[in-house]
């Protein structure tokens, strides 16, 4: 991980560009979080049901899966 970060920092920060959290996160996820895994998490989010979970358990699961569906995790989505 440390070697990857050193290489990523050189690649992303070329030309004196300041590396933002979003830039780092995007680069990291592209490298270590394949699209098929992300798609499975999106499907899991879309099919999530409370079932036998308590409200607290469901909330934790919902919020963790919501990170994989950012278009549902916006102010605009809350107003729909």
MODELLER restraints for C-alpha pairs under 7 A, 6 or more apart:
rsr = mdl.restraints
at = mdl.atoms
rsr.add(forms.Gaussian(group=physical.xy_distance, feature=features.Distance(at['CA:12:A'], at['CA:19:A']), mean=6.82, stdev=0.5))
rsr.add(forms.Gaussian(group=physical.xy_distance, feature=features.Distance(at['CA:13:A'], at['CA:19:A']), mean=6.11, stdev=0.5))
rsr.add(forms.Gaussian(group=physical.xy_distance, feature=features.Distance(at['CA:38:A'], at['CA:68:A']), mean=6.48, stdev=0.5))
rsr.add(forms.Gaussian(group=physical.xy_distance, feature=features.Distance(at['CA:41:A'], at['CA:65:A']), mean=6.49, stdev=0.5))
rsr.add(forms.Gaussian(group=physical.xy_distance, feature=features.Distance(at['CA:41:A'], at['CA:68:A']), mean=6.29, stdev=0.5))
rsr.add(forms.Gaussian(group=physical.xy_distance, feature=features.Distance(at['CA:42:A'], at['CA:68:A']), mean=5.76, stdev=0.5))
rsr.add(forms.Gaussian(group=physical.xy_distance, feature=features.Distance(at['CA:42:A'], at['CA:69:A']), mean=5.81, stdev=0.5))
rsr.add(forms.Gaussian(group=physical.xy_distance, feature=features.Distance(at['CA:45:A'], at['CA:62:A']), mean=6.97, stdev=0.5))
rsr.add(forms.Gaussian(group=physical.xy_distance, feature=features.Distance(at['CA:45:A'], at['CA:65:A']), mean=5.40, stdev=0.5))
rsr.add(forms.Gaussian(group=physical.xy_distance, feature=features.Distance(at['CA:45:A'], at['CA:66:A']), mean=6.63, stdev=0.5))
rsr.add(forms.Gaussian(group=physical.xy_distance, feature=features.Distance(at['CA:50:A'], at['CA:58:A']), mean=5.68, stdev=0.5))
rsr.add(forms.Gaussian(group=physical.xy_distance, feature=features.Distance(at['CA:66:A'], at['CA:73:A']), mean=6.39, stdev=0.5))
